[in-house]
Amino acid sequence: MTITKSRLKKGKLTLTPDGGIAVDFSCQPTNVTLSTEYEEDGEVLEVLCGDSDAPTLKTGRTLKVTAVQDFDDPNGFINFLWDNETEVVAFTWTPNSDGGPTYTGRVQCRLGDIGGDVAAQLTSDLELPVIGEVDRAFPAAPVFTAEEDTTDTTRMTVKVTVVSGGPAAIAFGDARDKGDDTTDTPDAGTASHLYTEPNTFTVKVTGQSGASATKSVTLPYTGGGGG
């Protein structure tokens, strides 16, 4: 297994009051952390026969945000927290747009510091307690077929059809042809690519959510065709 380096980049953070509409505050945070704390409730219980019962474990989560202060904006992040102080609102946080998870749940609005040094870039450290459970969901990978384009008598052409998860970018993995020959294709859309040399190639389809899927194709096609 190779190393995976996750980063917060091109993500999204929204807050939604009960009965209201989602407000996107993605351009204010410089740091977003979903923090988890564990607390044992009680002590280990031991009985005569040697059995023991572990204490109950309580889980608490907090959405911690360091945000650029925008108190001049009546519709900004700071004034949203002020207007909804101590209220519980829904949140959605996507750390990045590269196919990673999205976290959803409910947090209690609490203010951080407002103001600071004169003529300085001001930020506030916010701690919003999570109320209830946090759901985590990964975007579904696009579904596609990669089969022979029977209009090519040389049997060197692959036809990709995106079934769901589009619009999608199709990379045909054709290094021998000096590039991936990436093509954008919507759902139910098709794209064909003519390969110039026999080999096994990897076709990669990346959906709008950032999730991707791959298939291998061996050219030229043989037998009854298809892939």
VOVEXDREN-676443 format. One record per residue: x negated, y, z of N, C-alpha, C in turn; residue in one letter; residue number from 1. Coordinates in steps of 0.001 Angstrom, whole numbers. Each point is the difference from the previous one (the first is absolute). Layout:
+---------+---------+---------+---------+---------+---------+---------+---------+---------+---------+-----+
|    n.c1 |    n.c2 |    n.c3 |   ca.c1 |   ca.c2 |   ca.c3 |    c.c1 |    c.c2 |    c.c3 | residuo | num |
+---------+---------+---------+---------+---------+---------+---------+---------+---------+---------+-----+
|       X |       Y |       Z |       X |       Y |       Z |       X |       Y |       Z |       a | NUM |
...
+---------+---------+---------+---------+---------+---------+---------+---------+---------+---------+-----+
REM end
This chain:
+---------+---------+---------+---------+---------+---------+---------+---------+---------+---------+-----+
|    n.c1 |    n.c2 |    n.c3 |   ca.c1 |   ca.c2 |   ca.c3 |    c.c1 |    c.c2 |    c.c3 | residuo | num |
+---------+---------+---------+---------+---------+---------+---------+---------+---------+---------+-----+
|    -847 |   -1197 |       0 |     847 |    1197 |       0 |    -879 |    1243 |       0 |       m |   1 |
|     244 |     914 |    -921 |    -788 |    1222 |    -100 |     540 |    1069 |     952 |       t |   2 |
|    -832 |    1000 |     271 |     388 |    1070 |     916 |    1085 |     872 |    -621 |       i |   3 |
|     951 |     390 |     818 |    1052 |     924 |    -408 |    -122 |    1271 |     827 |       t |   4 |
|     -70 |    1145 |    -654 |    -133 |    1280 |     684 |    1275 |     820 |    -205 |       k |   5 |
|     807 |      64 |    1039 |    1240 |     773 |     -73 |    -253 |    1451 |     375 |       s |   6 |
|     659 |     889 |    -709 |    -158 |    1433 |     264 |    1351 |     689 |     -50 |       r |   7 |
|      94 |    1120 |     740 |    1175 |     845 |    -101 |    -248 |     996 |   -1126 |       l |   8 |
|     758 |    -143 |   -1073 |    -174 |     880 |   -1140 |    1239 |     -78 |    -889 |       k |   9 |
|     482 |    1148 |    -413 |    1193 |      75 |    -842 |    1161 |    -752 |     638 |       k |  10 |
|     161 |     217 |    1311 |    1072 |    -657 |     728 |    1213 |     898 |     141 |       g |  11 |
|     912 |    -432 |     879 |    1243 |     749 |     160 |     508 |    -144 |    1428 |       k |  12 |
|     485 |    1114 |     571 |     609 |      13 |    1322 |    1276 |     816 |     -66 |       l |  13 |
|    1130 |    -640 |     317 |    1274 |     706 |      15 |     695 |    -206 |    1337 |       t |  14 |
|     781 |     994 |     401 |     842 |     -73 |    1197 |    1428 |     306 |    -416 |       l |  15 |
|     943 |    -740 |     571 |    1409 |     164 |    -386 |     872 |      91 |    1237 |       t |  16 |
|     608 |    1164 |     258 |     923 |     103 |    1150 |    1246 |    -841 |    -259 |       p |  17 |
|     652 |    -445 |    1062 |    1246 |    -747 |    -145 |    1016 |     850 |    -769 |       d |  18 |
|     531 |    -569 |   -1060 |     988 |     719 |    -801 |    -596 |    1022 |    -930 |       g |  19 |
|   -1334 |     133 |      -5 |    -659 |     988 |    -855 |    -702 |    -658 |   -1175 |       g |  20 |
|    -837 |     780 |    -666 |    -753 |    -499 |   -1142 |   -1476 |    -109 |     374 |       i |  21 |
|    -705 |    -874 |    -676 |   -1416 |    -197 |     269 |    -794 |    1246 |    -384 |       a |  22 |
|    -923 |     381 |     885 |    -869 |    1152 |    -262 |   -1433 |    -514 |    -128 |       v |  23 |
|    -637 |     350 |   -1093 |   -1344 |    -481 |    -299 |   -1037 |     953 |     596 |       d |  24 |
|    -787 |    -504 |     955 |   -1058 |     797 |     630 |   -1383 |    -555 |    -342 |       f |  25 |
|    -123 |    -658 |   -1131 |   -1236 |    -702 |    -350 |   -1204 |     922 |    -152 |       s |  26 |
|     221 |    1262 |    -303 |   -1119 |     908 |    -258 |    -495 |     719 |    1252 |       c |  27 |
|     544 |    -307 |    1170 |    -451 |     644 |    1234 |   -1016 |    -817 |     798 |       q |  28 |
|     136 |   -1327 |      85 |    -906 |    -761 |     883 |   -1423 |    -120 |    -540 |       p |  29 |
|    -958 |      72 |     905 |   -1385 |    -363 |    -303 |    -342 |   -1358 |     609 |       t |  30 |
|     887 |    -494 |     865 |    -187 |   -1301 |     639 |    1364 |    -541 |     383 |       n |  31 |
|     265 |   -1252 |    -364 |    1220 |    -681 |     427 |    -409 |   -1366 |     537 |       v |  32 |
|     439 |    -306 |    1219 |    -354 |   -1266 |     639 |    1228 |    -597 |     660 |       t |  33 |
|     268 |   -1260 |    -291 |    1038 |    -730 |     720 |    -707 |    -781 |    1096 |       l |  34 |
|     109 |     510 |    1215 |    -740 |    -551 |    1140 |     865 |    -994 |     772 |       s |  35 |
|    -641 |   -1079 |     465 |     712 |   -1036 |     757 |    -661 |    -202 |    1356 |       t |  36 |
|     815 |     -57 |    1038 |    -483 |    -280 |    1351 |     769 |   -1188 |     569 |       e |  37 |
|    -720 |    -813 |     779 |     604 |   -1176 |     624 |     -70 |     139 |    1521 |       y |  38 |
|    1091 |    -367 |     657 |      54 |      75 |    1463 |     598 |   -1293 |     552 |       e |  39 |
|    -734 |    -617 |     928 |     507 |   -1215 |     624 |     951 |     359 |    1135 |       e |  40 |
|    1162 |    -633 |      -9 |    1015 |     252 |    1016 |      36 |   -1186 |     960 |       d |  41 |
|    -563 |     207 |    1195 |     -54 |   -1070 |     984 |   -1358 |    -671 |      37 |       g |  42 |
|     -70 |   -1109 |     709 |   -1247 |    -725 |     165 |     181 |   -1447 |    -440 |       e |  43 |
|   -1139 |    -676 |    -188 |      45 |   -1417 |    -346 |     633 |    -779 |    1150 |       v |  44 |
|     989 |    -824 |    -329 |     689 |    -805 |    1000 |    -528 |   -1431 |     -71 |       l |  45 |
|    -567 |    -481 |    1116 |    -508 |   -1370 |      53 |     852 |    -828 |     970 |       e |  46 |
|     249 |   -1249 |    -391 |     798 |    -887 |     847 |    -838 |   -1203 |     408 |       v |  47 |
|     525 |    -793 |     946 |    -745 |   -1071 |     637 |    -597 |   -1006 |    -981 |       l |  48 |
|     737 |    -331 |   -1061 |    -475 |   -1033 |    -925 |   -1139 |     464 |    -889 |       c |  49 |
|    -291 |    1303 |      27 |   -1087 |     522 |    -804 |     444 |     813 |   -1202 |       g |  50 |
|    1295 |     -58 |    -289 |     510 |     802 |   -1107 |     -25 |    1484 |     379 |       d |  51 |
|     -31 |     834 |   -1025 |      22 |    1445 |     244 |     850 |     673 |   -1055 |       s |  52 |
|     509 |    1149 |     377 |     857 |     779 |    -884 |    -625 |    1381 |    -151 |       d |  53 |
|    -318 |     373 |   -1249 |    -648 |    1291 |    -244 |     994 |    1140 |     196 |       a |  54 |
|    -501 |    1176 |     380 |     890 |    1156 |     160 |     563 |     443 |   -1341 |       p |  55 |
|    1124 |     676 |      51 |     608 |     541 |   -1210 |    -879 |    1108 |    -570 |       t |  56 |
|    -166 |      -7 |   -1308 |    -828 |    1010 |    -658 |     894 |    1030 |    -683 |       l |  57 |
|    -147 |    1237 |     387 |     766 |    1089 |    -605 |    -849 |     695 |   -1067 |       k |  58 |
|     622 |     262 |   -1134 |    -686 |     662 |   -1104 |     570 |    1396 |    -189 |       t |  59 |
|    -879 |     987 |     -48 |     415 |    1367 |    -256 |    -781 |     588 |   -1166 |       g |  60 |
|     685 |     718 |    -868 |    -672 |     602 |   -1152 |     241 |    1509 |     -21 |       r |  61 |
|    -981 |     701 |    -556 |      76 |    1453 |    -118 |    -503 |     409 |   -1377 |       t |  62 |
|     730 |     886 |    -649 |    -454 |     570 |   -1264 |    -775 |    1274 |     334 |       l |  63 |
|   -1329 |     -81 |    -168 |    -850 |    1143 |     317 |    -365 |     735 |   -1289 |       k |  64 |
|     196 |    1305 |      24 |    -234 |     809 |   -1203 |    -805 |    1235 |     358 |       v |  65 |
|   -1095 |     206 |    -695 |    -703 |    1285 |      47 |     396 |     751 |   -1255 |       t |  66 |
|     623 |    1159 |     187 |     574 |     706 |   -1143 |    -460 |    1447 |     -33 |       a |  67 |
|    -184 |     509 |   -1203 |    -277 |    1424 |    -195 |    1223 |     785 |     453 |       v |  68 |
|    -202 |     992 |     846 |    1121 |     777 |     523 |     637 |     840 |   -1116 |       q |  69 |
|    1330 |     -24 |     -14 |     752 |     753 |   -1020 |    1164 |     753 |     639 |       d |  70 |
|    -257 |     578 |    1197 |    1091 |     637 |     738 |     587 |    1202 |    -721 |       f |  71 |
|    -693 |     516 |   -1047 |     554 |    1107 |    -793 |    1145 |    -457 |    -899 |       d |  72 |
|      94 |   -1290 |    -238 |     996 |    -545 |    -920 |    1215 |    -481 |     796 |       d |  73 |
|    1155 |     650 |    -166 |    1190 |    -433 |     764 |     428 |   -1430 |    -322 |       p |  74 |
|    -408 |    -505 |   -1162 |     339 |   -1367 |    -387 |   -1189 |    -945 |     131 |       n |  75 |
|   -1047 |     458 |     722 |   -1216 |    -785 |     110 |      68 |   -1070 |    1074 |       g |  76 |
|   -1126 |    -711 |     146 |    -102 |   -1130 |     918 |     180 |     451 |    1454 |       f |  77 |
|    -706 |    1069 |     394 |      73 |     482 |    1383 |    1429 |     396 |     370 |       i |  78 |
|     665 |     743 |    -878 |    1358 |     456 |     318 |    1024 |   -1126 |     -97 |       n |  79 |
|    -283 |   -1036 |    -800 |     863 |   -1181 |      -2 |     -40 |    -664 |    1376 |       f |  80 |
|   -1209 |    -158 |     549 |    -128 |    -615 |    1324 |     635 |     884 |    1081 |       l |  81 |
|    -129 |    1320 |    -154 |     616 |     932 |     962 |    1531 |    -129 |     -43 |       w |  82 |
|     546 |       4 |   -1224 |    1460 |     -53 |    -150 |     575 |   -1333 |     461 |       d |  83 |
|    -815 |   -1056 |     -72 |     479 |   -1333 |     374 |    -707 |    -536 |    1246 |       n |  84 |
|    -516 |     899 |     817 |    -772 |    -398 |    1171 |     785 |    -972 |     892 |       e |  85 |
|    -634 |   -1100 |     329 |     503 |   -1126 |     807 |    1047 |    -846 |    -727 |       t |  86 |
|     406 |     416 |   -1193 |     939 |    -807 |    -779 |    -733 |   -1173 |    -646 |       e |  87 |
|     713 |   -1064 |    -279 |    -580 |   -1166 |    -666 |     370 |      42 |   -1478 |       v |  88 |
|   -1004 |     -72 |    -854 |     202 |      73 |   -1449 |    -674 |   -1205 |    -652 |       v |  89 |
|     399 |    -282 |   -1214 |    -612 |   -1091 |    -757 |   -1302 |     482 |    -636 |       a |  90 |
|    -978 |    -899 |     -78 |   -1236 |     346 |    -697 |    -341 |   -1082 |   -1021 |       f |  91 |
|    -696 |     429 |   -1037 |    -559 |    -905 |    -998 |   -1427 |     444 |    -260 |       t |  92 |
|    -936 |    -936 |     134 |   -1412 |     324 |    -206 |    -627 |   -1023 |    -934 |       w |  93 |
|    -530 |     491 |   -1107 |    -763 |    -819 |    -936 |   -1435 |     508 |      18 |       t |  94 |
|    -969 |    -768 |     522 |   -1379 |     483 |     106 |    -645 |     344 |   -1331 |       p |  95 |
|     309 |    -758 |   -1061 |    -554 |     308 |   -1318 |     920 |    -538 |   -1074 |       n |  96 |
|    -257 |     412 |   -1223 |     873 |    -383 |   -1115 |    -587 |   -1135 |    -809 |       s |  97 |
|    -935 |    -746 |     574 |    -680 |   -1064 |    -737 |     579 |   -1380 |     287 |       d |  98 |
|    1258 |     -59 |     341 |     635 |   -1293 |     202 |       7 |    -490 |    1423 |       g |  99 |
|    -412 |     845 |     953 |     -14 |    -384 |    1399 |    1392 |      43 |     609 |       g | 100 |
|     104 |    -249 |    1325 |    1310 |     -73 |     641 |     610 |    1376 |     247 |       p | 101 |
|    1303 |     -14 |     235 |     732 |    1174 |     467 |     595 |    -345 |    1359 |       t | 102 |
|    -197 |     901 |     975 |     512 |    -196 |    1354 |    1227 |     888 |     202 |       y | 103 |
|    1042 |    -568 |     552 |    1212 |     765 |     272 |     478 |    -281 |    1414 |       t | 104 |
|     644 |     990 |     583 |     526 |    -143 |    1349 |     600 |    1314 |     461 |       g | 105 |
|      35 |     187 |    1318 |     568 |    1216 |     572 |    -949 |     539 |    1066 |       r | 106 |
|    -182 |    1310 |      -5 |    -886 |     642 |     968 |     729 |    1149 |     682 |       v | 107 |
|    -471 |     314 |    1213 |     516 |    1168 |     718 |    -858 |    1214 |    -350 |       q | 108 |
|     655 |    1085 |    -407 |    -718 |    1215 |    -383 |    -557 |     696 |    1243 |       c | 109 |
|   -1297 |     253 |     -15 |    -656 |     733 |    1074 |    -984 |     986 |    -607 |       r | 110 |
|     -47 |    1195 |     583 |    -901 |    1041 |    -490 |   -1420 |    -206 |     516 |       l | 111 |
|    -953 |     469 |    -781 |   -1374 |     122 |     458 |    -318 |    1466 |     227 |       g | 112 |
|   -1276 |     321 |     128 |    -406 |    1398 |     193 |     322 |     826 |   -1240 |       d | 113 |
|     386 |    1237 |     242 |     224 |     961 |   -1074 |    -949 |    1161 |     222 |       i | 114 |
|    -761 |     349 |   -1030 |    -976 |    1068 |     123 |   -1389 |    -539 |     286 |       g | 115 |
|    -922 |     930 |     348 |   -1379 |    -391 |     249 |    -939 |    1149 |    -277 |       g | 116 |
|   -1208 |    -300 |    -457 |    -997 |    1033 |    -258 |     442 |     915 |   -1135 |       d | 117 |
|    -313 |    1266 |     155 |     315 |    1005 |   -1021 |    -809 |    -281 |   -1260 |       v | 118 |
|     658 |     157 |   -1151 |    -643 |    -118 |   -1315 |    -602 |   -1380 |    -242 |       a | 119 |
|     506 |   -1006 |     697 |    -505 |   -1364 |    -167 |    1069 |    -873 |    -654 |       a | 120 |
|    -450 |   -1128 |    -578 |     946 |    -985 |    -513 |     610 |    -750 |    1180 |       q | 121 |
|    1297 |     162 |     213 |     655 |    -536 |    1179 |     648 |   -1343 |    -301 |       l | 122 |
|    -165 |    -937 |     933 |     672 |   -1290 |     -81 |     660 |    -307 |    1338 |       t | 123 |
|     977 |    -882 |     -27 |     672 |    -461 |    1211 |    -115 |   -1512 |      85 |       s | 124 |
|    -277 |    -505 |    1206 |     -16 |   -1443 |     245 |    1355 |    -393 |     571 |       d | 125 |
|     719 |    -819 |    -749 |    1365 |    -364 |     356 |      69 |   -1470 |     364 |       l | 126 |
|     786 |    -328 |    1003 |     244 |   -1387 |     374 |    1502 |    -214 |      50 |       e | 127 |
|     503 |    -770 |    -961 |    1429 |    -236 |    -141 |     295 |   -1446 |     402 |       l | 128 |
|     585 |    -224 |    1177 |     271 |   -1367 |     455 |     963 |    -725 |    -943 |       p | 129 |
|    -342 |   -1231 |    -316 |     879 |    -814 |    -829 |    1109 |    -579 |     877 |       v | 130 |
|    1223 |     148 |    -457 |    1157 |    -529 |     714 |     504 |   -1229 |    -763 |       i | 131 |
|    -104 |   -1165 |     629 |     421 |   -1217 |    -681 |   -1137 |    -624 |    -795 |       g | 132 |
|     358 |    -806 |    -977 |    -972 |    -748 |    -781 |    -480 |     790 |   -1210 |       e | 133 |
|   -1183 |    -362 |    -467 |    -533 |     540 |   -1245 |      29 |   -1104 |   -1052 |       v | 134 |
|     576 |     299 |   -1147 |      28 |    -958 |   -1102 |   -1168 |     274 |    -938 |       d | 135 |
|    -583 |   -1063 |    -499 |   -1107 |     103 |    -947 |     367 |    -768 |   -1261 |       r | 136 |
|    -107 |     659 |   -1149 |     371 |    -649 |   -1261 |   -1043 |     312 |   -1060 |       a | 137 |
|    -390 |   -1046 |    -728 |    -913 |     177 |   -1118 |     808 |      94 |   -1294 |       f | 138 |
|    -445 |     819 |    -938 |     718 |      94 |   -1268 |     -75 |   -1315 |    -764 |       p | 139 |
|    1070 |    -319 |    -691 |      24 |   -1226 |    -788 |    -864 |     153 |   -1247 |       a | 140 |
|    -771 |   -1034 |    -298 |    -827 |      20 |   -1204 |     891 |     -87 |   -1235 |       a | 141 |
|    -411 |     623 |   -1090 |     802 |     -87 |   -1220 |      68 |   -1431 |    -517 |       p | 142 |
|    1090 |    -321 |    -640 |     186 |   -1316 |    -616 |    -132 |     167 |   -1508 |       v | 143 |
|    -811 |    -850 |    -623 |    -188 |     125 |   -1445 |    -328 |   -1343 |    -626 |       f | 144 |
|     162 |     -83 |   -1300 |    -407 |   -1171 |    -761 |   -1128 |     401 |    -946 |       t | 145 |
|    -911 |    -938 |    -252 |   -1084 |     206 |    -968 |      16 |   -1207 |    -928 |       a | 146 |
|     420 |     213 |   -1237 |     161 |   -1096 |    -934 |    -526 |     390 |   -1373 |       e | 147 |
|      -3 |    -945 |    -875 |    -519 |     233 |   -1346 |     934 |     889 |    -807 |       e | 148 |
|    -586 |     971 |    -684 |     745 |     793 |    -973 |     -46 |    -769 |   -1314 |       d | 149 |
|    1097 |    -651 |    -334 |      18 |    -922 |   -1137 |     -49 |     705 |   -1352 |       t | 150 |
|      19 |    1320 |       0 |    -130 |     715 |   -1275 |   -1446 |      21 |    -487 |       t | 151 |
|    -937 |    -391 |     866 |   -1422 |     -26 |    -358 |    -385 |   -1423 |    -409 |       d | 152 |
|    -307 |    -189 |   -1256 |    -343 |   -1343 |    -490 |   -1354 |    -480 |     493 |       t | 153 |
|    -852 |     905 |     504 |   -1294 |    -412 |     542 |     131 |    -553 |    1408 |       t | 154 |
|    1159 |     175 |     625 |     295 |    -481 |    1354 |    -924 |     623 |    1044 |       r | 155 |
|    -352 |    1271 |    -240 |    -900 |     731 |     906 |     694 |    1179 |     681 |       m | 156 |
|    1313 |      70 |     -91 |     719 |    1136 |     568 |     877 |    -427 |    1170 |       t | 157 |
|    -119 |     757 |    1118 |     787 |    -242 |    1205 |    1127 |    1026 |      77 |       v | 158 |
|    1195 |    -481 |     302 |    1143 |     891 |     204 |     398 |     -50 |    1471 |       k | 159 |
|      -8 |    1157 |     652 |     372 |     104 |    1409 |    1369 |     664 |     104 |       v | 160 |
|     876 |    -615 |     768 |    1322 |     566 |     260 |     145 |     227 |    1500 |       t | 161 |
|     231 |    1250 |     414 |     198 |     331 |    1408 |    1463 |    -260 |     345 |       v | 162 |
|     230 |    -982 |     869 |    1358 |    -384 |     364 |     560 |     924 |    1071 |       v | 163 |
|    -807 |     316 |    1016 |     429 |     910 |    1057 |   -1235 |     626 |     642 |       s | 164 |
|     210 |    1121 |     690 |   -1104 |     682 |     679 |    -597 |    1121 |    -807 |       g | 165 |
|     572 |     295 |   -1168 |    -516 |    1072 |    -832 |     562 |    1351 |     413 |       g | 166 |
|    -477 |    1072 |    -627 |    -996 |       3 |   -1078 |   -1338 |    -530 |     483 |       p | 167 |
|    -680 |    -734 |    -879 |   -1217 |    -688 |     399 |   -1123 |     273 |    -985 |       a | 168 |
|   -1222 |     -17 |     527 |   -1198 |     143 |    -826 |    -562 |   -1394 |    -255 |       a | 169 |
|    -206 |    -327 |   -1253 |    -502 |   -1321 |    -380 |   -1456 |     136 |    -430 |       i | 170 |
|    -886 |    -702 |     709 |   -1418 |     -31 |    -370 |    -289 |   -1390 |    -555 |       a | 171 |
|    -383 |     -75 |   -1254 |    -180 |   -1284 |    -658 |   -1351 |    -644 |     298 |       f | 172 |
|    -867 |     704 |     740 |   -1253 |    -602 |     430 |    -911 |    -390 |   -1136 |       g | 173 |
|      21 |     800 |   -1069 |    -746 |    -349 |   -1202 |   -1364 |     676 |     -12 |       d | 174 |
|    -897 |    -466 |     896 |   -1322 |     630 |      94 |    -770 |    -117 |   -1308 |       a | 175 |
|     221 |   -1064 |    -745 |    -718 |    -178 |   -1255 |     414 |    1042 |   -1037 |       r | 176 |
|    1178 |     566 |     187 |     460 |    1029 |    -917 |    -235 |    1397 |     558 |       d | 177 |
|    -915 |      78 |     993 |    -425 |    1284 |     580 |    1158 |     768 |     626 |       k | 178 |
|     660 |    -649 |     943 |    1057 |     701 |     727 |    1155 |    -910 |     322 |       g | 179 |
|     838 |     449 |     910 |    1145 |    -785 |     430 |    1209 |     168 |    -894 |       d | 180 |
|     -33 |    1011 |    -857 |    1141 |     275 |    -873 |    1288 |      80 |     809 |       d | 181 |
|       3 |     889 |     999 |    1143 |     113 |     910 |    1205 |     629 |    -702 |       t | 182 |
|    1171 |    -594 |     218 |    1231 |     465 |    -622 |    1080 |     115 |    1060 |       t | 183 |
|     761 |    1093 |     -14 |    1114 |     166 |     929 |    1263 |    -601 |    -604 |       d | 184 |
|     705 |    -786 |     826 |    1183 |    -703 |    -489 |    1090 |      16 |    1063 |       t | 185 |
|    1241 |     360 |    -355 |    1099 |     -25 |     968 |     549 |   -1414 |     158 |       p | 186 |
|     957 |    -149 |     936 |     684 |   -1286 |     130 |     642 |    -366 |   -1336 |       d | 187 |
|     -66 |   -1293 |    -310 |     542 |    -553 |   -1241 |    -788 |     471 |   -1220 |       a | 188 |
|   -1104 |     721 |     243 |    -841 |     459 |   -1102 |   -1091 |   -1007 |    -305 |       g | 189 |
|    -509 |      19 |   -1220 |   -1065 |    -904 |    -400 |   -1172 |     772 |    -580 |       t | 190 |
|   -1173 |    -606 |      94 |   -1207 |     566 |    -610 |    -846 |   -1168 |    -492 |       a | 191 |
|    -551 |     139 |   -1186 |    -834 |   -1052 |    -581 |   -1423 |     486 |    -169 |       s | 192 |
|    -942 |    -934 |      79 |   -1417 |     337 |    -134 |    -704 |   -1074 |    -825 |       h | 193 |
|    -726 |     443 |   -1015 |    -759 |    -909 |    -864 |   -1422 |    -124 |     525 |       l | 194 |
|    -396 |   -1213 |     348 |   -1366 |    -272 |     423 |    -850 |    -356 |   -1218 |       y | 195 |
|   -1270 |     355 |      36 |    -869 |    -194 |   -1157 |    -942 |   -1187 |     124 |       t | 196 |
|    -156 |    -542 |    1225 |    -877 |   -1145 |     201 |     661 |   -1001 |     931 |       e | 197 |
|    -222 |   -1290 |    -201 |     575 |   -1012 |     884 |    -578 |     110 |    1410 |       p | 198 |
|     838 |    -191 |     991 |    -445 |     -17 |    1395 |    1235 |    -121 |     887 |       n | 199 |
|    -241 |     -93 |    1307 |    1084 |      73 |     976 |     -20 |    1381 |     633 |       t | 200 |
|    1132 |     678 |     -49 |      86 |    1372 |     479 |    1049 |     105 |    1105 |       f | 201 |
|    -150 |    1015 |     849 |     947 |     253 |    1081 |     855 |    1208 |    -346 |       t | 202 |
|    1293 |    -206 |     -42 |     951 |    1088 |    -223 |     503 |     465 |    1367 |       v | 203 |
|    -161 |    1281 |     287 |     407 |     560 |    1283 |    1087 |    1034 |    -211 |       k | 204 |
|    1101 |    -152 |     729 |    1116 |     938 |     -95 |     184 |     671 |    1356 |       v | 205 |
|     -79 |    1326 |       2 |     127 |     795 |    1226 |    1280 |     815 |     -59 |       t | 206 |
|     874 |    -193 |     991 |    1270 |     706 |      29 |    -127 |    1397 |     563 |       g | 207 |
|    1099 |     729 |     -39 |      19 |    1381 |     475 |    -330 |      83 |    1481 |       q | 208 |
|     312 |   -1052 |     754 |    -255 |     -10 |    1440 |   -1471 |    -197 |     330 |       s | 209 |
|    -798 |    -414 |    -983 |   -1414 |    -282 |     234 |    -292 |   -1479 |     143 |       g | 210 |
|    1041 |    -829 |     189 |    -196 |   -1442 |      73 |    -288 |    -553 |   -1389 |       a | 211 |
|    -779 |   -1077 |     -57 |    -385 |    -543 |   -1302 |      82 |   -1520 |      -3 |       s | 212 |
|       2 |    -570 |   -1189 |      -2 |   -1443 |    -192 |    -835 |    -305 |   -1237 |       a | 213 |
|    -554 |   -1202 |     -59 |    -867 |    -370 |   -1121 |     410 |   -1354 |    -574 |       t | 214 |
|    -372 |    -205 |   -1256 |     124 |   -1289 |    -669 |   -1219 |    -183 |    -905 |       k | 215 |
|    -426 |   -1250 |    -155 |   -1107 |    -309 |    -909 |     553 |    -500 |   -1326 |       s | 216 |
|    -645 |     428 |   -1080 |     381 |    -461 |   -1342 |   -1259 |    -471 |    -719 |       v | 217 |
|     115 |   -1095 |    -708 |   -1124 |    -540 |    -760 |     299 |     112 |   -1480 |       t | 218 |
|    -899 |     638 |    -729 |     171 |     264 |   -1429 |   -1068 |    -742 |    -798 |       l | 219 |
|     304 |    -521 |   -1185 |    1324 |      94 |    -638 |     982 |    -997 |     600 |       p | 220 |
|    1292 |     269 |    -192 |    1009 |    -941 |     466 |     -96 |   -1291 |    -798 |       y | 221 |
|     378 |   -1095 |     639 |     -25 |   -1296 |    -660 |    1307 |    -721 |     255 |       t | 222 |
|     189 |   -1139 |    -655 |    1200 |    -795 |     245 |    1240 |     738 |    -420 |       g | 223 |
|    1015 |     -32 |     887 |    1282 |     572 |    -343 |     104 |    1493 |     243 |       g | 224 |
|   -1105 |     632 |     452 |      39 |    1427 |     267 |     576 |     283 |    1374 |       g | 225 |
|     131 |    1250 |     311 |     522 |     412 |    1310 |   -1136 |     176 |     977 |       g | 226 |
|     305 |     526 |    1248 |   -1047 |     225 |     982 |     544 |      70 |    1385 |       g | 227 |
+---------+---------+---------+---------+---------+---------+---------+---------+---------+---------+-----+
REM end
